[in-house]
Amino acid sequence: MSEVELVHDEHGGVSVVVGGQPQSYVSLDDPEGLVFEYVQHLAAAVDALLPAPAHPRVAITHVGGAGLSLPRWVHATRPGSPQVVLEPDTALTELVRRELPLPRGHRIRVRPQRGREGVAALADASADVVVVDAFADGAVPADLVTQEFFADVARVLRPGGFVLMNCPDDPGLRYLVRVAAGMREGVGPVALVALRDVLKGRRYGNAVLVASPDGVDADAITRQLRRWPFPSGVMTPGELLARTGGARPIHDGEDVPPPTAPDPGAWRVR
């Protein structure tokens, strides 16, 4: 497994750095204080599509764990929510749980499994949300971007459920459009959430794909994004389809090199 470092800052927060790449930011005193812009986008999508007043508890499966920032946020905003985290790096999990302990009363269960095998072991209709935020050597693992994987994710979703995926890309989003095509075929309509300069193709950056068999309310996500400080935007399923309609899904066995961060660390924290 990659080298792990915990970097403390003057605000009392801790960055979990894996293989030179910042993977999570954790504040034990403020689990709702999400620092990375893409984690705010993930949270905004959850709040928009499963608002807390109507959904005080949600079942969420996380593919990728690191510092468990989003699971901590879910517990803080929806106490008692059952959560499964698929994180194969047991040394990383042990370090995080020892140095950054989870809150009392949580229902977060970390399983030492890779994403593909872990999702395959999940029961049908067992999750309201599946969040895919996994990296190996600075890139999304190849077996987590295929149409076949997304079809298995769809099997796990409950009615009204959806999948969120952090999929960084270079300007032009040529890799992301193929991933989005596979999500559309495997799950359903797909929307895109990102900083505006990433949406406009100006620079490398994180992009969150949102897909559901029942469709995606992009307007609700847009309203939620106004609560957060970053200048972000949403590409609706129709707009994304117009941009990616000719893209081919990635299939198991294909060798499609993913983009990697050009400057480790600098692009993920704003």
C-alpha positions as CSV (number, residue, x, y, z in Angstrom):
1,M,0.0,0.0,0.0
2,S,1.0,3.7,-0.5
3,E,2.8,5.7,2.1
4,V,0.3,7.5,4.4
5,E,0.9,10.9,6.2
6,L,-1.3,12.8,8.5
7,V,-0.7,16.6,8.1
8,H,-2.0,18.8,10.9
9,D,-2.9,22.5,10.2
10,E,-3.3,25.6,12.4
11,H,-7.1,25.2,12.3
12,G,-7.1,21.9,14.1
13,G,-7.8,19.9,10.9
14,V,-5.8,17.0,9.5
15,S,-5.1,16.2,5.8
16,V,-4.8,12.5,5.1
17,V,-2.1,12.2,2.4
18,V,-1.7,8.9,0.5
19,G,1.2,8.5,-1.9
20,G,1.7,12.2,-2.0
21,Q,-1.9,12.9,-2.8
22,P,-4.3,14.6,-0.3
23,Q,-7.2,12.1,0.0
24,S,-9.2,13.6,2.9
25,Y,-9.5,16.5,5.3
26,V,-10.8,15.7,8.8
27,S,-11.9,18.0,11.6
28,L,-12.9,16.1,14.6
29,D,-14.5,19.2,16.1
30,D,-16.4,20.1,12.9
31,P,-17.4,17.1,10.8
32,E,-19.7,19.3,8.7
33,G,-16.8,21.5,7.7
34,L,-16.0,20.0,4.4
35,V,-12.8,21.6,2.9
36,F,-12.3,19.9,-0.5
37,E,-14.6,21.3,-3.1
38,Y,-15.6,18.0,-4.6
39,V,-16.6,16.6,-1.1
40,Q,-18.9,19.6,-0.8
41,H,-20.4,18.7,-4.2
42,L,-21.0,15.1,-3.0
43,A,-22.7,16.5,0.2
44,A,-24.8,18.9,-1.8
45,A,-26.1,16.1,-4.0
46,V,-27.1,14.0,-1.0
47,D,-28.8,17.0,0.6
48,A,-30.6,17.9,-2.6
49,L,-31.8,14.4,-3.6
50,L,-32.4,13.0,-0.1
51,P,-33.1,16.1,2.1
52,A,-32.5,15.4,5.8
53,P,-36.0,16.4,7.0
54,A,-37.6,13.8,4.8
55,H,-34.7,11.3,5.1
56,P,-33.3,11.5,8.6
57,R,-31.4,8.3,8.0
58,V,-30.0,7.0,4.7
59,A,-28.1,3.8,3.8
60,I,-24.9,4.8,2.0
61,T,-22.1,2.6,0.6
62,H,-18.8,4.3,0.1
63,V,-16.3,2.9,-2.4
64,G,-13.0,4.3,-1.0
65,G,-12.5,5.5,2.6
66,A,-9.3,7.3,3.4
67,G,-10.0,9.6,6.3
68,L,-13.8,8.9,6.2
69,S,-14.7,12.6,5.8
70,L,-18.0,12.0,4.0
71,P,-19.2,9.2,6.3
72,R,-18.5,11.5,9.3
73,W,-20.5,14.2,7.6
74,V,-23.4,11.8,7.0
75,H,-23.4,10.8,10.7
76,A,-23.3,14.4,11.8
77,T,-26.2,15.4,9.6
78,R,-28.2,12.1,9.7
79,P,-27.3,10.4,13.0
80,G,-27.7,6.6,13.0
81,S,-27.4,6.2,9.2
82,P,-26.1,2.8,8.3
83,Q,-22.9,3.2,6.2
84,V,-20.6,0.6,4.6
85,V,-17.1,1.7,3.6
86,L,-15.1,-0.4,1.1
87,E,-11.4,0.4,1.8
88,P,-8.8,-2.3,1.0
89,D,-5.9,-0.5,2.7
90,T,-6.2,-1.9,6.2
91,A,-3.1,-0.1,7.5
92,L,-4.6,3.2,6.4
93,T,-7.9,2.4,8.1
94,E,-6.1,1.4,11.3
95,L,-4.1,4.6,11.3
96,V,-7.2,6.8,10.7
97,R,-9.3,5.1,13.4
98,R,-6.5,5.4,15.9
99,E,-5.4,9.0,15.3
100,L,-8.8,10.3,14.0
101,P,-11.4,8.3,15.9
102,L,-14.9,8.0,14.7
103,P,-17.7,9.7,16.7
104,R,-19.6,7.7,19.4
105,G,-22.8,6.1,18.2
106,H,-21.8,5.9,14.6
107,R,-22.9,3.1,12.3
108,I,-20.0,3.2,9.9
109,R,-18.6,-0.2,9.0
110,V,-15.3,-0.4,7.2
111,R,-14.8,-3.6,5.1
112,P,-11.2,-4.4,3.9
113,Q,-12.4,-5.0,0.3
114,R,-11.6,-3.5,-3.1
115,G,-14.5,-1.6,-4.6
116,R,-15.4,-4.1,-7.4
117,E,-15.4,-7.1,-5.1
118,G,-17.1,-5.3,-2.3
119,V,-20.0,-4.0,-4.4
120,A,-20.5,-7.5,-5.9
121,A,-20.9,-8.8,-2.4
122,L,-23.7,-6.3,-1.5
123,A,-27.3,-7.4,-1.4
124,D,-29.8,-6.1,-4.0
125,A,-31.5,-2.9,-3.2
126,S,-29.4,-2.4,-0.1
127,A,-28.3,1.3,-0.5
128,D,-29.9,4.6,-1.0
129,V,-26.6,6.1,-2.2
130,V,-23.4,4.6,-3.6
131,V,-20.4,7.0,-3.5
132,V,-17.4,6.1,-5.6
133,D,-14.4,8.1,-4.5
134,A,-11.4,5.7,-4.8
135,F,-7.9,6.2,-6.0
136,A,-4.8,4.1,-6.6
137,D,-1.5,5.8,-7.5
138,G,-3.4,9.1,-8.0
139,A,-6.0,7.8,-10.5
140,V,-9.4,6.1,-10.4
141,P,-9.0,2.3,-10.6
142,A,-9.7,1.0,-14.0
143,D,-12.3,-1.6,-12.9
144,L,-14.4,1.2,-11.3
145,V,-15.2,3.1,-14.5
146,T,-16.7,0.4,-16.7
147,Q,-20.3,-0.1,-17.8
148,E,-20.3,-3.5,-16.2
149,F,-19.4,-2.0,-12.8
150,F,-22.1,0.6,-13.0
151,A,-24.7,-2.0,-13.9
152,D,-23.7,-3.8,-10.6
153,V,-24.0,-0.6,-8.7
154,A,-27.5,-0.1,-10.1
155,R,-28.4,-3.5,-8.7
156,V,-27.5,-2.3,-5.2
157,L,-29.6,0.9,-5.4
158,R,-33.0,1.1,-3.7
159,P,-35.9,2.8,-5.6
160,G,-35.1,6.5,-5.7
161,G,-31.4,5.8,-5.1
162,F,-28.5,7.2,-6.9
163,V,-24.7,6.9,-7.4
164,L,-22.1,9.6,-7.0
165,M,-18.7,9.4,-8.5
166,N,-15.6,11.6,-8.2
167,C,-13.9,11.5,-11.6
168,P,-11.1,14.0,-12.1
169,D,-10.2,14.8,-15.7
170,D,-8.0,17.0,-17.8
171,P,-9.3,20.0,-19.8
172,G,-11.7,18.8,-22.4
173,L,-13.1,16.1,-20.2
174,R,-12.4,13.4,-22.8
175,Y,-12.0,10.6,-20.2
176,L,-15.0,11.7,-18.1
177,V,-17.4,11.6,-21.0
178,R,-16.6,7.9,-21.6
179,V,-17.1,7.3,-17.9
180,A,-20.4,9.2,-18.0
181,A,-21.5,7.1,-21.0
182,G,-20.9,3.9,-19.0
183,M,-22.9,5.3,-16.1
184,R,-25.8,6.3,-18.4
185,E,-25.9,2.8,-19.9
186,G,-25.4,1.0,-16.5
187,V,-27.4,3.2,-14.2
188,G,-29.5,5.9,-15.9
189,P,-29.5,9.7,-16.6
190,V,-26.3,11.4,-15.5
191,A,-25.6,15.0,-14.3
192,L,-22.3,16.6,-13.7
193,V,-21.2,18.9,-10.8
194,A,-17.9,20.7,-10.8
195,L,-16.2,24.1,-10.3
196,R,-17.2,26.4,-13.2
197,D,-13.6,26.5,-14.6
198,V,-13.5,22.7,-14.7
199,L,-16.9,22.6,-16.4
200,K,-15.6,25.1,-19.0
201,G,-12.6,22.9,-19.6
202,R,-10.0,25.4,-18.4
203,R,-8.0,23.1,-16.1
204,Y,-7.6,19.7,-14.6
205,G,-9.9,19.1,-11.6
206,N,-12.5,17.0,-9.8
207,A,-15.9,16.4,-11.3
208,V,-18.8,14.6,-9.6
209,L,-21.1,12.5,-11.7
210,V,-24.6,11.9,-10.4
211,A,-26.7,9.1,-11.9
212,S,-30.0,7.5,-11.0
213,P,-32.4,5.1,-12.7
214,D,-35.2,7.5,-11.8
215,G,-33.5,10.6,-13.2
216,V,-31.6,13.4,-11.5
217,D,-33.1,16.7,-10.2
218,A,-30.3,19.0,-11.4
219,D,-32.2,22.1,-10.2
220,A,-32.3,20.8,-6.6
221,I,-28.5,20.3,-6.7
222,T,-28.0,23.8,-8.1
223,R,-30.0,25.2,-5.2
224,Q,-27.9,23.3,-2.7
225,L,-24.6,24.4,-4.2
226,R,-25.5,28.0,-3.3
227,R,-25.0,27.1,0.4
228,W,-21.3,26.4,-0.3
229,P,-18.5,28.9,-1.1
230,F,-17.0,27.6,-4.3
231,P,-18.2,28.9,-7.7
232,S,-19.7,25.6,-8.9
233,G,-22.2,24.6,-11.6
234,V,-24.3,21.7,-12.7
235,M,-24.6,20.2,-16.2
236,T,-28.0,18.7,-16.5
237,P,-28.5,15.2,-17.9
238,G,-29.8,16.7,-21.1
239,E,-26.8,19.0,-21.4
240,L,-24.3,16.3,-20.6
241,L,-25.9,13.9,-23.1
242,A,-25.6,16.5,-25.8
243,R,-21.9,16.8,-25.0
244,T,-21.2,13.1,-24.5
245,G,-23.8,11.5,-26.8
246,G,-21.2,10.1,-29.1
247,A,-18.9,8.8,-26.4
248,R,-18.4,5.1,-26.0
249,P,-18.6,3.5,-22.6
250,I,-15.5,1.8,-21.1
251,H,-15.9,-1.9,-20.8
252,D,-14.1,-4.5,-18.7
253,G,-10.8,-5.4,-20.3
254,E,-10.3,-2.1,-22.1
255,D,-7.0,-0.3,-21.5
256,V,-8.0,3.3,-21.2
257,P,-5.4,5.3,-19.3
258,P,-6.9,7.6,-16.7
259,P,-5.7,11.2,-16.2
260,T,-3.4,11.8,-13.2
261,A,-3.0,15.0,-11.1
262,P,-0.4,17.2,-12.7
263,D,0.6,18.8,-9.4
264,P,-0.1,16.5,-6.4
265,G,-2.0,18.3,-3.7
266,A,-2.4,21.7,-5.3
267,W,-5.5,21.0,-7.3
268,R,-7.6,19.4,-4.6
269,V,-7.6,22.0,-1.8
270,R,-8.9,25.4,-2.6
